[in-house]
Amino acid sequence: MRRAMTVLVTTLLTAGGIVASAPSAVATGIAVRDLTITVTGIGPEARTCQIDADLYVPAGVNRKNPAPALLATNGFGGEKGDQADLAHGFGEHGYVTLSYTGLGFVDGDPCPITLDDREHDGEAASQLLRFLGGDPAIEAVDDATGERVVVDQVIREDRRGKKTYDPQVGMVGGSYGGQIQFAAAAVEHAAGTNRLDAIVPMITWNDLSYSLNPDNSGLPGGTAQSGSIASATTGVFKYQWSLLFTALGLASGLQDLPAFSDPAQVQNAARENCLNFDAPVCQALLEVAAVGYASQESVEFLRSNSVGSYTEHVRVPTLIAQGQADTLFNLQESVATYTALKAQGTPVSLVWHSWGHSGLGPQPGEYDPRHPADSYQGRQVLAWFDHYVRGKGTAPEPVFEYYRDWVMEETGDVSAAYASAPSYPVGQEQTLHLSGGGLSEGTLVSDPNAVAPGVSSYSSVAPVGPNYTETAFLDQSGPVTDPPGTAIRFATPPLAQPLDVVGSPRLTVQLDAPSVAATQGTGPGGQLVVYAKVYDIGPDGAVELPHRLISPARVADVTQPVTIELPGIVHRFEAGHRLAVVLAGGDLAYRGSTLPQPVSLATGPGRTQQLTVPVA
């Protein structure tokens, strides 16, 4: 079971596993020590946790010839070995790496999963930074020899920063191993120690309450470009992804049961830690099962474990890398983090790459941590660390870069496939107006005077589905479907020339739903749940939903116009194709309304029904 779970996670969820499809080469000249590191005073409970870690030291690096360091940990459900390729690859460029298994995952220790919060995970990472800085108070033992280990091979910056045990160090990693970097940076900043020099968080979240319970109709200012995706309304539960993580966390806990020394500890874990999770995690799952949505208390708990709630404490240079193929942590998450960091003056760049939780294979030459200098993103990460950690070379220019699959198809050159701009957003916005409708498909027109009157109607029919867009992280080859009566659609005429969309379209509509208007005052269970999405319709009528991305929303007041921000995409609508916007009443990947919700949309005079599209 241990091996099966590791394969699943490293294939599906971790940044290391995402790029580990090629066989790992055996690095020469890098010594690896298997360590158990004790961190203490963790969280309000003052827990003591035993961390399973590997220390990678390149040949020739020693006390007299120290080197800079990297700290890395796994994606959700993974373990320290998932970062072996990264440690060897960056080790060959002179970096010492400490790779460790995150709290709560399979490490023979009873400390539970705490969702990368600052109080537990961030504090543990902070102590590991001190360990890399040579702090003898951090107890570490070589598992092979039983000897105490004190690091003296890492360059220290004690004099420059006027603090002790300050290593020259950066952090890198993806997904769960990305968010921990924000938590560590925030803990260090709040303490005034600032030992962490630079971070490279990949495919991670800004607001976990949005990730698992999104409401795209309640974003501050109507867009992630406000620097926040924290809706005041509870959202639409992403149950498939949530259940997967619950299963993975439980499996890790079961494998760590031998670490409990007596039956009382097992009972306490079941009662207090929800068998390997902090209790509030299970509380949220039980709420959704009972009433169909998460409570405000659960939303606030998830939000507190997110960089969006403490951005002001992240001041280290940050290279954000987010995946275009990601239905778990979408591009809007990166936009919110990037915008907030940039606004407060934190050095930050943003890269949108091809791969993510829903499409896990980087393109040839795109990212290879085992041979970073031979891949496009690897060179970016090296340049980031070489300047901000090692202090070598010129400062990387702040940029926004995005991957274009159509250029890759034309050229086969991954470098050419990336476009670059000084910042996000790029291009110009174009407004299209919803027109006509009725029993047939409505149209999208650029001239507001050309809008034809019409009324389109649909209804939800079940709490889950029947509309299909994705099956979380699994096979995505099934056709996108909207059964008759469950969705409405408005499309452009066939395009005369290609249309390149980079960013998030926004849909502003006035809906009519009298039955929902009568129940929405009773709370979230009585509010309208709607799913907005953009289709690429080919000349033959074939439907493509770019990267299976949709925007669920729980509309607080259906009697007022509502703006729904659609998923961030980088997509070319080819000449002869049509761009369509769709509103649906259900989706098989989400937990929607318990009761049917009939909805209609009227076009014509006095109605603002429009789609704004960012065109590069």
Summary of the structure (lengths in Angstrom):
residues: 616
radius of gyration: 24.7
end to end distance: 47.6
largest distance: 80.0
contacts: 2270
relative contact order: 0.11
helix: 31%
strand: 26%
